[in-house]
């Protein structure tokens, strides 16, 4: 291992310990989205996401976050989604402006960008975040609806 890789590994372990330490000292997270599971940071399948979306359709504390580009968003998105472009230089700043107590379902095209957004959101101590496994491609493959112009 190089000095650089050892330093990166130590930084990652330190960050993980800080996150674990903070979670151990904090109170049990409150349920932010009614029917959604409380205090969870885990990915969901398209079927689980559909169920969460349907149960929380009128819940103001429930946000579907599309982290694709505006062009991708316009080509078809999950109804009710909010778009924040992952490739925008201010992406992390925009995430930081979001209410950390709300429940977020996060998706992109295949799951890569949403997984990274999920990591940022964990670091920012969001209470409840669920990235969509396989992104909108998996959502569409499952036959679930999208709104907007379709390719």
C-alpha positions as CSV (number, residue, x, y, z in Angstrom):
1,X,0.0,0.0,0.0
2,X,1.2,3.5,-0.7
3,X,1.2,6.3,1.8
4,X,-1.6,7.9,-0.2
5,X,-3.8,4.8,-0.1
6,X,-3.2,4.3,3.6
7,X,-4.2,7.9,4.3
8,X,-7.4,7.5,2.3
9,X,-8.2,4.2,4.1
10,X,-7.6,5.9,7.5
11,X,-9.8,8.8,6.5
12,X,-12.6,6.4,5.4
13,X,-12.4,4.5,8.6
14,X,-12.4,7.7,10.7
15,X,-15.4,9.0,8.8
16,X,-17.2,5.7,9.4
17,X,-16.4,5.8,13.1
18,X,-17.7,9.3,13.4
19,X,-20.9,8.4,11.7
20,X,-21.3,5.3,13.8
21,X,-20.5,7.2,17.0
22,X,-23.0,9.9,16.1
23,X,-25.7,7.3,15.4
24,X,-25.0,5.5,18.7
25,X,-25.4,8.7,20.7
26,X,-28.4,10.1,18.9
27,X,-32.0,9.4,19.9
28,X,-34.1,7.0,17.8
29,X,-34.9,8.9,14.6
30,X,-38.5,9.9,14.3
31,X,-40.7,8.7,11.4
32,X,-40.5,11.3,8.8
33,X,-42.9,9.8,6.3
34,X,-45.8,8.2,8.1
35,X,-45.9,4.8,6.4
36,X,-42.2,4.8,5.4
37,X,-39.8,2.9,7.7
38,X,-38.4,5.2,10.3
39,X,-34.7,6.1,10.4
40,X,-33.6,3.9,7.5
41,X,-30.8,4.4,5.0
42,X,-31.2,1.5,2.6
43,X,-31.9,0.8,-1.0
44,X,-35.3,-0.3,-2.3
45,X,-36.5,-2.4,-5.2
46,X,-38.8,-0.9,-7.8
47,X,-41.7,-2.8,-6.2
48,X,-40.9,-1.4,-2.7
49,X,-40.5,2.1,-4.1
50,X,-43.9,1.8,-5.9
51,X,-45.5,0.8,-2.6
52,X,-43.8,3.7,-0.7
53,X,-44.9,6.2,-3.4
54,X,-48.5,5.0,-3.3
55,X,-48.7,5.1,0.5
56,X,-47.1,8.5,0.7
57,X,-48.7,10.2,-2.3
58,X,-50.1,13.1,-0.2
59,X,-47.4,13.2,2.4
60,X,-45.5,16.6,2.3
61,X,-42.6,15.0,4.2
62,X,-42.0,12.5,1.4
63,X,-39.8,13.5,-1.6
64,X,-38.9,11.6,-4.8
65,X,-35.6,12.9,-5.9
66,X,-34.4,12.4,-9.5
67,X,-30.6,13.1,-9.7
68,X,-30.4,12.8,-13.5
69,X,-29.8,15.7,-15.9
70,X,-32.7,18.0,-16.8
71,X,-32.7,16.4,-20.3
72,X,-33.0,12.9,-18.8
73,X,-35.7,14.1,-16.4
74,X,-37.7,15.5,-19.3
75,X,-37.4,12.2,-21.2
76,X,-39.5,10.6,-18.5
77,X,-39.6,10.6,-14.7
78,X,-41.5,9.1,-11.8
79,X,-44.5,11.3,-11.2
80,X,-44.0,13.9,-8.5
81,X,-40.2,13.8,-8.7
82,X,-38.0,16.8,-8.0
83,X,-34.9,17.1,-10.2
84,X,-31.5,18.0,-8.9
85,X,-28.8,17.4,-11.5
86,X,-26.0,15.3,-10.1
87,X,-23.6,16.8,-12.7
88,X,-24.3,20.3,-11.6
89,X,-21.2,21.7,-9.8
90,X,-23.5,22.9,-7.0
91,X,-25.1,19.5,-6.5
92,X,-23.8,18.9,-3.0
93,X,-24.8,22.4,-2.0
94,X,-28.3,21.8,-3.3
95,X,-28.5,18.6,-1.3
96,X,-27.4,20.5,1.8
97,X,-30.4,22.8,1.4
98,X,-32.9,20.0,1.6
99,X,-34.8,19.2,4.8
100,X,-32.9,16.4,6.5
101,X,-36.0,15.2,8.4
102,X,-38.0,14.3,5.3
103,X,-38.0,10.9,3.6
104,X,-36.3,10.7,0.2
105,X,-36.5,8.2,-2.5
106,X,-33.5,8.8,-4.8
107,X,-33.0,7.6,-8.3
108,X,-31.0,8.1,-11.5
109,X,-30.7,6.1,-14.7
110,X,-29.1,2.9,-13.4
111,X,-28.3,3.5,-9.7
112,X,-24.8,4.8,-9.8
113,X,-25.4,8.5,-9.3
114,X,-28.2,7.8,-6.8
115,X,-25.9,5.6,-4.8
116,X,-23.3,8.4,-4.6
117,X,-26.0,10.9,-3.8
118,X,-27.1,8.5,-1.0
119,X,-23.6,8.5,0.4
120,X,-23.6,12.4,0.4
121,X,-27.0,12.4,2.1
122,X,-25.7,10.0,4.8
123,X,-22.7,12.2,5.4
124,X,-25.2,15.2,5.8
125,X,-27.1,13.1,8.3
126,X,-30.4,12.8,6.5
127,X,-32.7,10.6,8.5
128,X,-34.4,8.6,5.8
129,X,-33.0,8.0,2.3
130,X,-33.8,5.1,-0.1
131,X,-31.9,4.9,-3.4
132,X,-33.8,2.9,-6.1
133,X,-32.0,-0.3,-7.0
134,X,-31.2,-0.3,-10.7
135,X,-32.5,3.3,-11.2
136,X,-35.3,4.3,-13.6
137,X,-34.3,1.5,-16.0
138,X,-35.3,-1.1,-13.4
139,X,-38.4,0.9,-12.7
140,X,-39.4,0.9,-16.3
141,X,-38.4,-2.8,-16.8
142,X,-40.9,-3.6,-14.0
143,X,-43.6,-1.9,-16.0
144,X,-44.1,1.0,-13.6
145,X,-45.3,4.4,-15.0
146,X,-43.3,7.4,-15.9
147,X,-44.5,10.9,-16.8
148,X,-43.0,13.3,-19.3
149,X,-41.8,12.8,-22.8
150,X,-40.7,9.2,-23.3
151,X,-37.7,8.2,-25.6
